[in-house]
Amino acid sequence: MIGQRWSKDLIKPKALRRGDRVMSVTPCWGGPSIFPHIYVAGIAYLEQQFGFQVVEAPHARHPAAWVEDNPKARADDLMMAFQDPSIAGIFVSIGGNDAVRILPYLDLDIIAQDPKVLIGYSDVTAIHFACLKAGISTFYGPSIMSGFAESHGMTFAGKSSFERATLSLKPIGFLPKNTEGWANDWPDWSVPFALSRKRLRHVDDGLKVLQGSGMHTGRLIGGCAEVLETLKATTWWPDLDYWNDVVLFYETSEEAPSAASVYRWMTNFASQGILGEISGIIFARPGGAETTAEYHQEQKDTLVRVTNEWGLTDLPIIADADIGHTDPIYTLPYGARVRLDCDQAEIEILDSGVVG
């Protein structure tokens, strides 16, 4: 594995096409062995809706306890996907909480040689940062079991966001309007017909500008708040100057961390100097099935509090983006240029996510 890299000019992967062979990998939690019917439904959706040929990594369905105990085997599966020239894309089965354990077994030289569409969210944040270090762009977006295996199919907004990011050579453009509403409840996956029940959806009343005015651009980098905490001060964390000209996208998991936790985590970003380097923040709609409107507002107030305490009252913050542990899950390419319009409360991705 190579040492320091962290190029700001990330190499884009080739666009996915119907008929492509893609690989399912389980580098985080062994969820496919616990809820195989959900996993199979996600694979079926990828095959039927997008025409992909899904092949499975050797340990994709191994028992969850075995997966937990064998981080090198998980890393080997991921490296196999990158090394196989017949594989066009890599789809993570589900998130978890310890993907950071596989990072020492990854070979960044090999990853950099053949960039591929790699997509997943939550714990996959750790793997995305390894790919950042390797110099390639990956995609923060739905996983096979959470996102693609959605009750009654993906929403139009979630599906179109994935297609525009990974299948189209055009600039991705504005985040799609979510006319079908957002959901944060989770079906009981232990029930055989869990995906037959429609999720409770709430009206989406649009993005919210918490502070800032005018237009601001930067490179998309970020991920799940709890996972980012496992990376700080490690070899998988970029130096301060890497954060210059970045728009940080930031989301919290279904564990629903307290506003006090978010305050401490964001204060660490500030004390590192990162908040002083970045061009703006995209804050996701907070995860957690039992969360309330008051909880959501507390999280947003916390971001404003931290930036104000550090004298960053003009740092643009746009909130309530569908980019994490709620549904739909939009697909964001790491390193792509994004424009925040604080006057119109809009987010526009200026680059394509892939190349021909």
C-alpha positions in Angstrom: 0.0 0.0 0.0 1.3 3.5 -0.9 1.8 6.3 1.6 0.6 9.9 1.4 -1.5 10.9 -1.6 -4.7 12.9 -1.1 -5.0 14.4 -4.6 -7.7 17.0 -4.9 -8.2 16.1 -8.6 -10.0 12.8 -8.2 -10.2 10.3 -11.0 -13.8 9.5 -12.0 -14.9 6.0 -12.8 -16.5 4.9 -16.0 -20.3 5.2 -16.3 -22.4 2.2 -15.5 -24.5 0.7 -18.4 -27.3 -1.8 -18.7 -25.8 -5.3 -18.9 -22.7 -4.4 -16.7 -21.4 -6.9 -14.3 -21.4 -5.4 -10.8 -20.3 -7.0 -7.5 -22.1 -7.1 -4.2 -19.7 -6.8 -1.3 -20.2 -7.0 2.5 -17.3 -4.9 4.0 -19.2 -3.7 7.0 -21.9 -5.7 8.8 -23.0 -9.2 7.7 -26.6 -8.2 7.3 -27.3 -10.4 4.2 -27.0 -13.5 6.4 -29.4 -12.1 9.0 -32.1 -10.8 6.5 -31.5 -12.7 3.3 -34.9 -11.8 1.9 -34.1 -8.1 2.1 -30.7 -8.6 0.5 -32.2 -10.7 -2.3 -34.8 -8.1 -3.0 -32.2 -5.4 -3.3 -30.2 -7.5 -5.8 -33.4 -8.2 -7.8 -34.1 -4.5 -8.0 -30.7 -3.7 -9.3 -31.1 -6.4 -12.0 -34.6 -5.6 -13.0 -34.6 -1.8 -12.9 -31.1 -1.1 -14.2 -30.2 -4.3 -16.1 -27.1 -5.1 -14.1 -25.7 -8.6 -13.7 -25.0 -8.8 -10.0 -22.3 -11.2 -8.9 -21.5 -11.8 -5.2 -18.1 -11.5 -3.5 -17.1 -14.8 -1.8 -18.0 -13.6 1.7 -21.0 -11.5 0.8 -23.5 -13.9 2.6 -21.2 -15.3 5.3 -22.6 -15.3 8.9 -22.5 -11.9 10.5 -20.4 -13.1 13.4 -17.8 -14.5 11.0 -17.8 -11.3 9.0 -17.2 -9.3 12.1 -14.3 -11.5 13.1 -12.6 -11.4 9.7 -11.9 -7.8 8.5 -9.1 -9.0 6.2 -11.5 -11.3 4.3 -13.9 -8.3 3.9 -11.0 -6.2 2.5 -10.0 -9.1 0.2 -13.5 -9.1 -1.3 -13.3 -5.4 -2.0 -9.9 -5.7 -3.5 -11.2 -8.6 -5.7 -13.9 -6.4 -7.0 -11.4 -3.6 -7.9 -9.0 -6.1 -9.6 -11.5 -7.9 -11.7 -11.6 -6.2 -15.1 -15.1 -7.7 -15.8 -16.6 -5.8 -12.8 -17.9 -2.3 -13.6 -19.3 -1.3 -10.3 -19.2 -2.2 -6.6 -22.4 -2.2 -4.5 -22.1 -2.5 -0.7 -24.8 -4.7 0.8 -25.3 -2.7 4.0 -23.5 -0.4 6.5 -22.4 -1.3 10.0 -20.0 0.2 12.5 -16.5 -1.1 12.0 -15.4 -0.7 8.3 -12.4 1.2 9.7 -10.9 -2.2 10.6 -10.6 -3.2 7.0 -8.6 -0.2 5.9 -5.1 -1.4 6.8 -5.7 -4.4 4.4 -6.6 -2.3 1.4 -4.1 -1.7 -1.4 -4.5 1.9 -2.6 -2.2 1.4 -5.6 -4.6 -1.3 -7.0 -7.7 0.9 -6.2 -6.2 3.8 -8.0 -5.3 1.7 -11.1 -8.9 0.9 -12.0 -11.5 3.3 -10.6 -15.0 1.9 -10.4 -18.4 3.1 -9.2 -18.4 2.2 -5.5 -21.6 3.1 -3.7 -22.8 2.9 -0.2 -23.4 5.1 2.8 -23.1 5.1 6.6 -20.2 2.9 7.7 -19.0 2.9 4.1 -17.8 6.5 4.9 -14.5 4.9 6.1 -14.0 3.1 2.7 -14.9 6.3 0.8 -12.1 8.1 2.7 -9.6 5.3 1.8 -10.6 5.9 -1.9 -10.2 9.6 -1.4 -6.6 8.9 -0.3 -6.1 6.7 -3.3 -7.3 9.6 -5.5 -10.5 8.2 -6.9 -14.1 9.4 -6.7 -16.7 7.2 -5.2 -20.4 7.7 -4.4 -22.2 8.3 -1.1 -25.6 6.7 -1.8 -27.9 3.8 -1.3 -26.8 0.3 -0.3 -28.4 -2.9 -1.6 -30.4 -3.6 1.5 -31.1 0.0 2.5 -32.0 2.1 -0.5 -32.3 -0.3 -3.4 -34.4 -2.8 -1.4 -37.0 -0.2 -0.6 -40.7 -0.8 0.1 -42.5 -0.6 -3.2 -39.3 0.4 -5.0 -37.2 3.5 -4.8 -38.8 7.0 -4.9 -38.5 8.8 -8.2 -36.1 11.3 -6.6 -33.8 8.6 -5.1 -33.8 6.6 -8.3 -33.2 9.5 -10.6 -30.4 10.8 -8.4 -28.6 7.5 -8.7 -29.0 7.4 -12.4 -27.8 10.9 -13.0 -24.8 10.3 -10.8 -23.6 7.0 -12.1 -25.2 6.3 -15.6 -25.1 9.7 -17.2 -22.2 11.7 -18.6 -24.0 15.0 -18.2 -23.5 17.3 -15.2 -25.7 16.0 -12.4 -27.5 19.3 -11.8 -29.8 20.3 -9.0 -30.8 17.8 -6.4 -34.1 16.4 -7.5 -37.3 17.7 -5.9 -38.7 15.2 -3.5 -42.5 15.2 -4.2 -43.2 11.8 -2.6 -42.1 12.7 0.9 -39.4 11.4 3.2 -39.5 8.5 5.6 -37.5 7.7 8.7 -39.4 4.7 10.0 -37.9 1.2 9.3 -40.0 -1.9 8.4 -39.4 -4.9 10.6 -36.9 -6.8 8.4 -37.5 -10.0 10.4 -41.0 -10.3 8.8 -40.9 -12.2 5.6 -43.1 -9.7 3.8 -41.5 -6.6 5.3 -41.2 -4.8 2.0 -44.8 -5.1 1.1 -45.7 -2.4 3.6 -45.4 1.2 2.5 -43.4 3.4 4.7 -44.9 6.4 6.5 -43.8 9.5 4.5 -43.7 13.1 5.6 -44.2 16.1 3.4 -40.9 17.5 2.2 -41.0 21.3 2.5 -37.6 21.8 0.9 -34.1 22.7 1.8 -33.5 25.2 4.6 -30.8 27.8 4.7 -29.5 28.1 8.2 -27.0 30.9 7.5 -25.2 32.5 4.6 -26.2 34.3 1.5 -25.3 34.3 -2.2 -23.7 31.4 -4.1 -20.7 29.3 -3.0 -18.9 26.4 -4.6 -16.6 23.7 -3.5 -15.8 20.0 -3.7 -18.1 17.4 -2.1 -16.5 15.6 0.8 -18.2 14.2 3.9 -20.2 11.3 5.2 -21.7 9.9 8.4 -20.9 11.8 11.5 -20.3 8.8 13.8 -18.0 7.2 11.3 -16.0 10.3 10.6 -15.2 10.2 14.3 -13.4 6.9 13.8 -11.1 8.5 11.2 -10.0 11.7 12.8 -6.3 11.9 13.5 -5.6 8.6 11.6 -3.7 8.1 8.4 -7.1 8.0 6.7 -7.8 11.7 7.7 -6.6 14.4 5.2 -4.4 17.3 6.2 -5.9 20.7 6.8 -5.1 22.1 3.4 -7.1 19.3 1.7 -10.2 20.8 3.2 -9.8 24.1 1.5 -12.6 24.7 -1.1 -14.6 21.7 0.3 -18.4 21.6 0.8 -18.8 19.3 3.7 -21.9 17.0 3.6 -22.7 15.7 7.0 -25.3 13.3 8.3 -26.2 11.5 11.5 -27.2 7.8 11.7 -30.3 6.0 12.9 -28.7 5.9 16.4 -29.9 9.5 16.7 -26.9 11.1 18.5 -27.7 13.9 20.9 -27.2 17.5 20.0 -24.5 17.6 22.6 -22.6 14.9 20.7 -23.0 16.8 17.4 -21.8 19.9 19.2 -18.6 18.2 20.4 -17.9 16.6 17.0 -18.4 19.8 15.1 -16.3 21.7 17.6 -13.5 19.3 16.8 -13.9 20.2 13.1 -13.6 23.8 14.2 -10.6 23.3 16.5 -8.8 21.5 13.7 -9.3 24.5 11.5 -11.4 22.6 9.0 -14.5 24.8 9.4 -12.3 27.8 8.6 -11.2 26.2 5.4 -14.4 24.8 3.9 -16.8 26.7 1.6 -20.0 25.5 3.1 -22.0 22.7 4.8 -24.8 20.5 3.6 -26.6 19.0 6.6 -28.8 16.0 6.1 -32.2 15.4 7.6 -31.2 13.6 10.8 -31.7 9.9 11.0 -33.6 8.0 13.7 -37.1 6.5 13.6 -38.1 8.0 16.9 -36.8 11.5 16.3 -39.1 14.5 16.5 -39.3 17.9 14.8 -37.8 19.4 17.9 -34.8 17.0 17.7 -34.2 17.9 14.1 -34.3 21.6 15.0 -31.9 21.1 17.9 -29.4 19.5 15.5 -29.6 22.4 13.1 -29.3 24.9 15.9 -26.2 23.2 17.0 -24.4 23.7 13.7 -25.2 27.4 13.8 -24.1 27.6 17.4 -20.7 26.0 16.7 -20.0 28.2 13.6 -21.0 31.3 15.5 -18.8 30.5 18.4 -15.9 30.2 16.1 -16.7 33.5 14.3 -17.9 31.8 11.1 -21.3 33.5 10.9 -21.1 33.8 7.1 -20.3 30.1 6.5 -23.2 28.8 4.3 -25.2 26.0 5.8 -28.1 24.4 3.9 -30.0 21.7 5.8 -32.7 19.0 5.4 -31.0 17.3 2.4 -31.9 13.7 1.7 -28.4 12.3 1.8 -28.3 9.8 4.6 -30.3 7.7 7.1 -33.7 8.7 5.8 -35.4 7.8 2.5 -34.9 8.8 -0.3 -31.2 8.6 -0.3 -29.6 10.9 -2.9 -26.3 9.9 -4.6 -23.4 12.2 -4.2 -20.0 11.8 -6.0 -17.0 12.6 -3.8 -14.9 15.4 -5.2 -17.5 16.8 -7.6 -18.0 20.5 -7.7 -21.2 21.7 -6.0 -22.9 25.1 -5.8 -24.9 26.2 -2.8 -27.4 28.9 -3.6 -28.3 30.4 -0.2 -30.8 32.9 -1.7 -32.8 30.3 -3.6 -32.2 27.4 -1.1 -30.9 25.1 -3.9 -28.0 22.7 -4.3 -26.5 22.1 -7.8 -23.8 19.5 -8.6 -21.9 21.1 -11.4 -19.9 18.1 -12.6 -20.7 14.7 -14.0 -20.1 11.8 -11.6 -18.6 9.5 -14.3 -16.7 9.5 -17.6 -17.3 7.6 -20.8 
